[in-house]
Amino acid sequence: MVNTDSHWVIVGGVLGALSLPYLLLYAIGNGELLSLLVLAALLVALALLYRIHDTLSRIEAELVED
């Protein structure tokens, strides 16, 4: 059986979720372009982690059915 709950996906999601409010406050408070770019990169990384986890979960569900 394939395990899709990779510890890297979980760690990345938790760290991203924890750092998001701080980056958002810093980026809005200072209005620096670099801060806004870092925030955008973090959001893209979180979206990719979610898509990877979702895709692996669907593959696992199909394998379990067979």
N, CA and C atoms as an extended XYZ file, in Angstrom:
198
Properties=species:S:1:pos:R:3:atomname:S:1:resname:S:1:resid:I:1 pbc="F F F"
N         0.841       -1.183        0.000 N   MET     1
C         0.000        0.000        0.000 CA  MET     1
C         0.884        1.244        0.000 C   MET     1
N         0.525        2.215       -0.782 N   VAL     2
C         1.298        3.446       -0.915 CA  VAL     2
C         0.854        4.442        0.145 C   VAL     2
N         1.818        5.061        0.817 N   ASN     3
C         1.503        6.063        1.836 CA  ASN     3
C         1.747        7.449        1.249 C   ASN     3
N         0.686        8.236        1.106 N   THR     4
C         0.826        9.570        0.515 CA  THR     4
C         0.988       10.658        1.553 C   THR     4
N         0.954       10.297        2.835 N   ASP     5
C         1.141       11.300        3.885 CA  ASP     5
C         2.630       11.491        4.135 C   ASP     5
N         3.321       11.928        3.111 N   SER     6
C         4.760       12.147        3.210 CA  SER     6
C         5.051       13.180        4.282 C   SER     6
N         6.069       12.907        5.084 N   HIS     7
C         6.400       13.846        6.158 CA  HIS     7
C         6.865       15.186        5.603 C   HIS     7
N         7.428       15.210        4.410 N   TRP     8
C         7.871       16.485        3.826 CA  TRP     8
C         6.682       17.349        3.427 C   TRP     8
N         5.617       16.728        2.935 N   VAL     9
C         4.414       17.486        2.582 CA  VAL     9
C         3.779       18.068        3.839 C   VAL     9
N         3.728       17.263        4.885 N   ILE    10
C         3.128       17.723        6.137 CA  ILE    10
C         3.973       18.824        6.765 C   ILE    10
N         5.294       18.634        6.828 N   VAL    11
C         6.187       19.646        7.412 CA  VAL    11
C         6.124       20.939        6.608 C   VAL    11
N         6.137       20.841        5.289 N   GLY    12
C         6.061       22.037        4.450 CA  GLY    12
C         4.761       22.791        4.642 C   GLY    12
N         3.670       22.060        4.729 N   GLY    13
C         2.380       22.711        4.947 CA  GLY    13
C         2.295       23.405        6.295 C   GLY    13
N         2.801       22.748        7.335 N   VAL    14
C         2.757       23.341        8.676 CA  VAL    14
C         3.657       24.569        8.753 C   VAL    14
N         4.880       24.459        8.254 N   LEU    15
C         5.793       25.605        8.298 CA  LEU    15
C         5.271       26.771        7.466 C   LEU    15
N         4.713       26.466        6.311 N   GLY    16
C         4.145       27.522        5.481 CA  GLY    16
C         2.969       28.203        6.155 C   GLY    16
N         2.114       27.400        6.774 N   ALA    17
C         0.953       27.972        7.460 CA  ALA    17
C         1.370       28.815        8.660 C   ALA    17
N         2.426       28.390        9.361 N   LEU    18
C         2.894       29.157       10.517 CA  LEU    18
C         3.567       30.464       10.114 C   LEU    18
N         4.282       30.459        9.000 N   SER    19
C         5.020       31.660        8.603 CA  SER    19
C         4.170       32.637        7.791 C   SER    19
N         3.053       32.184        7.264 N   LEU    20
C         2.228       33.038        6.414 CA  LEU    20
C         1.742       34.317        7.098 C   LEU    20
N         1.197       34.267        8.312 N   PRO    21
C         0.736       35.525        8.930 CA  PRO    21
C         1.859       36.532        9.154 C   PRO    21
N         3.033       36.049        9.554 N   TYR    22
C         4.153       36.950        9.805 CA  TYR    22
C         4.639       37.606        8.515 C   TYR    22
N         4.737       36.818        7.452 N   LEU    23
C         5.161       37.385        6.173 CA  LEU    23
C         4.130       38.369        5.638 C   LEU    23
N         2.870       38.052        5.821 N   LEU    24
C         1.810       38.942        5.353 CA  LEU    24
C         1.857       40.280        6.090 C   LEU    24
N         1.986       40.241        7.408 N   LEU    25
C         2.075       41.483        8.185 CA  LEU    25
C         3.315       42.288        7.809 C   LEU    25
N         4.441       41.601        7.628 N   TYR    26
C         5.676       42.292        7.282 CA  TYR    26
C         5.580       42.920        5.894 C   TYR    26
N         5.048       42.160        4.937 N   ALA    27
C         4.964       42.652        3.563 CA  ALA    27
C         4.015       43.835        3.456 C   ALA    27
N         2.878       43.758        4.125 N   ILE    28
C         1.915       44.856        4.057 CA  ILE    28
C         2.419       46.060        4.838 C   ILE    28
N         3.023       45.804        6.002 N   GLY    29
C         3.503       46.900        6.850 CA  GLY    29
C         4.634       47.683        6.219 C   GLY    29
N         5.554       47.001        5.564 N   ASN    30
C         6.710       47.677        4.985 CA  ASN    30
C         6.518       48.006        3.510 C   ASN    30
N         5.650       47.289        2.850 N   GLY    31
C         5.373       47.548        1.445 CA  GLY    31
C         6.561       47.294        0.531 C   GLY    31
N         7.461       46.426        0.958 N   GLU    32
C         8.632       46.140        0.135 CA  GLU    32
C         8.274       45.123       -0.945 C   GLU    32
N         8.785       45.358       -2.120 N   LEU    33
C         8.505       44.471       -3.243 CA  LEU    33
C         9.066       43.076       -2.991 C   LEU    33
N        10.261       43.002       -2.419 N   LEU    34
C        10.865       41.699       -2.156 CA  LEU    34
C        10.009       40.888       -1.184 C   LEU    34
N         9.461       41.541       -0.174 N   SER    35
C         8.605       40.844        0.789 CA  SER    35
C         7.349       40.315        0.113 C   SER    35
N         6.782       41.103       -0.767 N   LEU    36
C         5.588       40.656       -1.485 CA  LEU    36
C         5.908       39.497       -2.422 C   LEU    36
N         7.091       39.518       -3.033 N   LEU    37
C         7.499       38.410       -3.898 CA  LEU    37
C         7.723       37.132       -3.097 C   LEU    37
N         8.317       37.260       -1.916 N   VAL    38
C         8.514       36.091       -1.053 CA  VAL    38
C         7.166       35.519       -0.638 C   VAL    38
N         6.235       36.384       -0.310 N   LEU    39
C         4.895       35.941        0.065 CA  LEU    39
C         4.217       35.214       -1.099 C   LEU    39
N         4.339       35.755       -2.292 N   ALA    40
C         3.750       35.110       -3.466 CA  ALA    40
C         4.396       33.745       -3.717 C   ALA    40
N         5.719       33.662       -3.559 N   ALA    41
C         6.418       32.388       -3.746 CA  ALA    41
C         5.962       31.359       -2.717 C   ALA    41
N         5.741       31.803       -1.495 N   LEU    42
C         5.268       30.891       -0.452 CA  LEU    42
C         3.870       30.372       -0.776 C   LEU    42
N         3.007       31.233       -1.245 N   LEU    43
C         1.655       30.808       -1.605 CA  LEU    43
C         1.672       29.814       -2.767 C   LEU    43
N         2.541       30.049       -3.733 N   VAL    44
C         2.667       29.123       -4.863 CA  VAL    44
C         3.189       27.773       -4.375 C   VAL    44
N         4.181       27.795       -3.482 N   ALA    45
C         4.727       26.547       -2.949 CA  ALA    45
C         3.666       25.769       -2.176 C   ALA    45
N         2.864       26.464       -1.386 N   LEU    46
C         1.794       25.787       -0.650 CA  LEU    46
C         0.758       25.194       -1.598 C   LEU    46
N         0.442       25.916       -2.658 N   ALA    47
C        -0.515       25.402       -3.639 CA  ALA    47
C         0.033       24.153       -4.328 C   ALA    47
N         1.318       24.166       -4.649 N   LEU    48
C         1.932       22.995       -5.278 CA  LEU    48
C         1.950       21.801       -4.330 C   LEU    48
N         2.269       22.041       -3.058 N   LEU    49
C         2.242       20.949       -2.081 CA  LEU    49
C         0.847       20.347       -1.970 C   LEU    49
N        -0.163       21.197       -1.982 N   TYR    50
C        -1.539       20.702       -1.904 CA  TYR    50
C        -1.884       19.866       -3.137 C   TYR    50
N        -1.500       20.358       -4.311 N   ARG    51
C        -1.801       19.623       -5.553 CA  ARG    51
C        -1.096       18.272       -5.579 C   ARG    51
N         0.164       18.248       -5.139 N   ILE    52
C         0.910       16.989       -5.107 CA  ILE    52
C         0.235       16.008       -4.159 C   ILE    52
N        -0.122       16.473       -2.983 N   HIS    53
C        -0.766       15.596       -2.007 CA  HIS    53
C        -2.115       15.106       -2.521 C   HIS    53
N        -2.882       15.979       -3.153 N   ASP    54
C        -4.183       15.600       -3.691 CA  ASP    54
C        -4.034       14.554       -4.795 C   ASP    54
N        -3.074       14.766       -5.678 N   THR    55
C        -2.847       13.824       -6.775 CA  THR    55
C        -2.415       12.463       -6.245 C   THR    55
N        -1.498       12.463       -5.282 N   LEU    56
C        -1.047       11.197       -4.711 CA  LEU    56
C        -2.173       10.483       -3.965 C   LEU    56
N        -3.037       11.229       -3.331 N   SER    57
C        -4.173       10.622       -2.626 CA  SER    57
C        -5.134        9.962       -3.610 C   SER    57
N        -5.361       10.610       -4.746 N   ARG    58
C        -6.247       10.013       -5.757 CA  ARG    58
C        -5.631        8.748       -6.340 C   ARG    58
N        -4.323        8.774       -6.581 N   ILE    59
C        -3.638        7.590       -7.106 CA  ILE    59
C        -3.724        6.453       -6.096 C   ILE    59
N        -3.517        6.773       -4.826 N   GLU    60
C        -3.603        5.753       -3.782 CA  GLU    60
C        -5.004        5.159       -3.717 C   GLU    60
N        -6.024        5.992       -3.837 N   ALA    61
C        -7.401        5.503       -3.792 CA  ALA    61
C        -7.679        4.554       -4.957 C   ALA    61
N        -7.141        4.863       -6.123 N   GLU    62
C        -7.329        3.989       -7.281 CA  GLU    62
C        -6.598        2.666       -7.096 C   GLU    62
N        -5.412        2.706       -6.500 N   LEU    63
C        -4.650        1.479       -6.282 CA  LEU    63
C        -5.317        0.590       -5.238 C   LEU    63
N        -5.919        1.195       -4.235 N   VAL    64
C        -6.586        0.421       -3.188 CA  VAL    64
C        -7.821       -0.272       -3.750 C   VAL    64
N        -8.519        0.382       -4.687 N   GLU    65
C        -9.709       -0.218       -5.293 CA  GLU    65
C        -9.361       -1.451       -6.105 C   GLU    65
N        -8.183       -1.463       -6.719 N   ASP    66
C        -7.793       -2.598       -7.575 CA  ASP    66
C        -7.428       -3.762       -6.759 C   ASP    66
